[in-house]
Amino acid sequence: MNYEKGKIDICERTFAHAVAIIESCRTIEKDHATERMLSRQLFRSGTSIGANVEEAQAGQSRPDFISKVSIARKEARETRYWLMLCKTTGIGAAGDVDRLLAEVNELIAIITAIIKNAKGIS
């Protein structure tokens, strides 16, 4: 797969983001109990984005597609929350957290555009 930004579709991009989240969580898990708890929350929401985007591809109707993609956006926003907590409290490698934050912000924008397009909103 080609993971260069702008060269992959949303399913591949959210999958790549989930892989990056997993790798980041592996390093956080080695720390204390608080970090492990936060890592697990980040793991759940960060990997759920792509799962919901993938599920939306098989939506049974336009409203079903919009619903599933909207859930992906909610998960992306939750992921941003956990990443901001990591950044603010110094959990995880700063460069990794900043990179993941930048990507999740882009994913939120892309998913929002997909929802608007599916709803026929300009």
Secondary structure, DSSP 8 states (H G I E B T S, - for coil): ---STTSS-HHHHHHHHHHHHHHHHHHHTTS-HHHHHHHHHHHHHHHHHHHHHHHHTT-SSHHHHHHHHHHHHHHHHHHHHHHHHHHHHT-S-HHHHHHHHHHHHHHHHHHHHHHHHHHT--
